[in-house]
Amino acid sequence: MIRRAGKHAVVLGAGMGGLLTARALADFYDRVTLVERDDLSGEGPDGPRRGVPQGFHAHALLPRGLRIIEELFPGVTEEMVAAGAVSYEMIVHLRMIMGGHEFARTPTGERGISATRPFLERHVLGRVRALPTVTVRDRSQVTGLMTDDSSGTARVAGVRIATAGRVGADEELPADLVVDVMGRGGRTLAWLETMGFERPEEEVVKVEVSYATWYLRLPEGSMKDRLVLVGTYPGQPKGVALCQVEGDRWLATLGGNAGAPAPADPADFFAWVDEVVPAEVAAAVRAAEPLGEIGLARIPASVRRHYERLTRFPEGLLVAGDALCNFNPIYGQGMSVAALEASAMRECLREGTEGLARRYFTAAAKALDPAWQLSTGADLAARDTGVPMTPQARFMDAYVRRLQRAASHDAEAAVAFTRVTGLLDPPSALMRPSVMWRVLRG
Ligand SMILES: Cc1cc2nc3c(=O)[nH]c(=O)nc-3n(C[C@H](O)[C@H](O)[C@H](O)COP(=O)(O)OP(=O)(O)OC[C@H]3O[C@@H](n4cnc5c(N)ncnc54)[C@H](O)[C@@H]3O)c2cc1C
């Protein structure tokens, strides 16, 4: 049963996190306003927009994320496939080389889609716009919070926004709930300080990852797989993701750890591909027609903010998406974790609004914890993160490396690994006796 939570909710930021949050809230509030700084006119941006520069690079949507998005917007997967997204079956059409080992292939029945980030966002935005109670206010910059402490407890009462082309004072949007989904630059930390609240503890894992992406048109029939993923590992700081995407294009993203900066120069780009991917895949890339320039990105760290540990937090405010926790992107988790958080918010609202912030932050922390464990665990082993490795982390690293080796000839081990990294199963699934046996047998 759906319980009404209030009259008006405002979601700040229309990235993937904001869009999914708006959908979750639409079941509980009479009206939802989605505020976005960029211009989203028409059906949405075609290319990567200013507020989401990472949209230029490969954006894997993990199977768990796709499942939740489909649950929130029934039929959207088929709609995207009909519009050109590439449908694939996990470890049938996906060639995975992890820890230097090429995984065995087997049907899993688990389907995914491969598309560019602007494409995914455009389709989800289309669905959000179609919700009768959601209004999208684009070209509108969030400038501040409205607060109300007349009841003795500090509460957020809305936001102020400045819309491009509108003259005069900032517009006020009173709201029962405000959700900050403004990405890595979310404003809640500054707002908490202004309101006299403590900042949450921050966990920072230094990653120093660099990306270089080139859109390519491959010669017909030159690649037999739909996705090729080659992961980095200790001793090999260079990785590659090759993804077939909408518009009969391929996206080639190079990912480098510290000491191996991903190159902008075409000759260096090809040399990297030659070094990392199997020869026939490299030959297909070399034969491709480049579409535009190589684009670069740098990601210094993964950052998790522990709002669930705060004892005081203003009412009427929540935080989601990258503003709550952002990840080393090489594991492709951000959008799927944003989907998990939107799901957690929905579940919490089903129980009413009493103690909402405390309940939501606890539920979101639980939902994102497996992804955080997986990505930071792998990062601690692979690079100098500034965080010491515990004996347990050392054991897990050695175990996962053995598992990756086993996955090269044992399809069940490959399935176990891909289900956990796809966030379908918890990391503890890797320690099931049936998997352990395969790992120990080697
Ligand atoms: C290089 C790179 C590659 C990545 N690859 C993957 C991947 O493969 N798979 C994956 O799942 N995730 C990936 N991610 C992460 C993913 O992009 C995010 O986790 C995901 O988009 C959720 O982010 P978000 O919606 O919280 O924030 P964002 O997507 O950053 O969106 C924030 C929105 O807020 C708006 N905004 C900001 N400030 C204001 C303001 N003052 N007023 C109004 N609007 C504002 C911005 O314009 C933007 O639209 C990658 C990230 C990077 C950097």
PDBQT file of the ligand as one rigid body, heavy atoms in Angstrom, charges set to zero:
ROOT
HETATM    1  C1  LIG A 501      34.666   8.803 -15.701  1.00  0.00    +0.000 C 
HETATM    2  C2  LIG A 501      33.483   8.166 -15.036  1.00  0.00    +0.000 A 
HETATM    3  C3  LIG A 501      32.978   6.970 -15.500  1.00  0.00    +0.000 A 
HETATM    4  C4  LIG A 501      31.898   6.357 -14.871  1.00  0.00    +0.000 A 
HETATM    5  N1  LIG A 501      31.475   5.144 -15.311  1.00  0.00    +0.000 NA
HETATM    6  C5  LIG A 501      30.403   4.558 -14.723  1.00  0.00    +0.000 A 
HETATM    7  C6  LIG A 501      29.931   3.292 -15.157  1.00  0.00    +0.000 A 
HETATM    8  O1  LIG A 501      30.524   2.627 -15.997  1.00  0.00    +0.000 OA
HETATM    9  N2  LIG A 501      28.803   2.799 -14.571  1.00  0.00    +0.000 N 
HETATM   10  C7  LIG A 501      28.145   3.459 -13.584  1.00  0.00    +0.000 A 
HETATM   11  O2  LIG A 501      27.121   2.969 -13.106  1.00  0.00    +0.000 OA
HETATM   12  N3  LIG A 501      28.586   4.640 -13.125  1.00  0.00    +0.000 NA
HETATM   13  C8  LIG A 501      29.696   5.211 -13.658  1.00  0.00    +0.000 A 
HETATM   14  N4  LIG A 501      30.134   6.411 -13.195  1.00  0.00    +0.000 N 
HETATM   15  C9  LIG A 501      29.407   7.053 -12.069  1.00  0.00    +0.000 C 
HETATM   16  C10 LIG A 501      28.108   7.674 -12.526  1.00  0.00    +0.000 C 
HETATM   17  O3  LIG A 501      28.334   8.651 -13.490  1.00  0.00    +0.000 OA
HETATM   18  C11 LIG A 501      27.344   8.254 -11.311  1.00  0.00    +0.000 C 
HETATM   19  O4  LIG A 501      27.520   7.450 -10.189  1.00  0.00    +0.000 OA
HETATM   20  C12 LIG A 501      25.866   8.312 -11.569  1.00  0.00    +0.000 C 
HETATM   21  O5  LIG A 501      25.619   9.137 -12.651  1.00  0.00    +0.000 OA
HETATM   22  C13 LIG A 501      25.030   8.838 -10.388  1.00  0.00    +0.000 C 
HETATM   23  O6  LIG A 501      25.382  10.127 -10.168  1.00  0.00    +0.000 OA
HETATM   24  P1  LIG A 501      24.423  11.285  -9.667  1.00  0.00    +0.000 P 
HETATM   25  O7  LIG A 501      23.125  11.294 -10.382  1.00  0.00    +0.000 OA
HETATM   26  O8  LIG A 501      24.437  11.229  -8.204  1.00  0.00    +0.000 OA
HETATM   27  O9  LIG A 501      25.303  12.537 -10.113  1.00  0.00    +0.000 OA
HETATM   28  P2  LIG A 501      25.597  13.107 -11.561  1.00  0.00    +0.000 P 
HETATM   29  O10 LIG A 501      25.364  12.094 -12.606  1.00  0.00    +0.000 OA
HETATM   30  O11 LIG A 501      26.936  13.722 -11.477  1.00  0.00    +0.000 OA
HETATM   31  O12 LIG A 501      24.481  14.221 -11.733  1.00  0.00    +0.000 OA
HETATM   32  C14 LIG A 501      24.434  15.384 -10.925  1.00  0.00    +0.000 C 
HETATM   33  C15 LIG A 501      23.444  16.358 -11.553  1.00  0.00    +0.000 C 
HETATM   34  O13 LIG A 501      23.279  17.491 -10.684  1.00  0.00    +0.000 OA
HETATM   35  C16 LIG A 501      23.289  18.665 -11.469  1.00  0.00    +0.000 C 
HETATM   36  N5  LIG A 501      23.706  19.784 -10.594  1.00  0.00    +0.000 N 
HETATM   37  C17 LIG A 501      24.896  19.939  -9.955  1.00  0.00    +0.000 A 
HETATM   38  N6  LIG A 501      24.900  21.088  -9.245  1.00  0.00    +0.000 NA
HETATM   39  C18 LIG A 501      23.687  21.670  -9.430  1.00  0.00    +0.000 A 
HETATM   40  C19 LIG A 501      23.086  22.884  -8.946  1.00  0.00    +0.000 A 
HETATM   41  N7  LIG A 501      23.726  23.732  -8.122  1.00  0.00    +0.000 N 
HETATM   42  N8  LIG A 501      21.831  23.173  -9.337  1.00  0.00    +0.000 NA
HETATM   43  C20 LIG A 501      21.144  22.313 -10.158  1.00  0.00    +0.000 A 
HETATM   44  N9  LIG A 501      21.667  21.166 -10.639  1.00  0.00    +0.000 NA
HETATM   45  C21 LIG A 501      22.922  20.837 -10.276  1.00  0.00    +0.000 A 
HETATM   46  C22 LIG A 501      24.290  18.358 -12.581  1.00  0.00    +0.000 C 
HETATM   47  O14 LIG A 501      24.123  19.203 -13.689  1.00  0.00    +0.000 OA
HETATM   48  C23 LIG A 501      23.938  16.896 -12.889  1.00  0.00    +0.000 C 
HETATM   49  O15 LIG A 501      22.896  16.788 -13.818  1.00  0.00    +0.000 OA
HETATM   50  C24 LIG A 501      31.257   7.013 -13.777  1.00  0.00    +0.000 A 
HETATM   51  C25 LIG A 501      31.753   8.223 -13.305  1.00  0.00    +0.000 A 
HETATM   52  C26 LIG A 501      32.868   8.778 -13.891  1.00  0.00    +0.000 A 
HETATM   53  C27 LIG A 501      33.429  10.067 -13.326  1.00  0.00    +0.000 C 
ENDROOT
TORSDOF 0
